[in-house]
Amino acid sequence: MKHHLPDFLRELRSRDRITVAALAQQCDLSPSVLYKAEEGRPVAWKTIQAAYEGLCRTKDESVALLARWACAQAGKETPSDTGDSCSEEVSKQIREIKSDALEFVSSHPELAPRVIRLMVELTAPQRDLFIRFAERFSADEATRDLTRVWMRTTA
């Protein structure tokens, strides 16, 4: 498989012998947005996911698709790139996160739905703040102590 996102997208589509127009129609998208993606211009993840994720045959290809898109968004990939260090690193991080998430959900079946439900209800800035708080809470005893006191006084 090609390393550059547009090449990867074209390869996924070509492998299934599907035209851009047919793929766009299947996904209820405009062909122009898919041409844009295959030309290497920025396209939202939800567009890439809707059109190309179904063409991935393995979980590794799905992870590679997300990783290549993320690298392209970060400007870490150009047509002249010969290596794939960015998408390999991102793929590795995605696999680790998925593994950690699966382990958490399976080992805390009563807690995972509550956490997910709370996260979904938050806005993006609130989620970022919550994550920063959780990171600090897990690493800093003073933050845990302060939180305990705050929770006791507001309960």
ZINORVEN-V43395 format. One record per helix or strand of 3 or more residues. SS is the DSSP state (H for helix, E for strand). FROM is the first residue (numbers start at 1). TO is the last residue. Records with the same first field share a line. If there is no record, write none. Layout:
SS = FROM-TO / FROM-TO
This chain:
H = 5-15 / 20-27 / 31-38 / 45-55 / 59-73 / 85-107 / 109-121 / 124-139 / 141-154
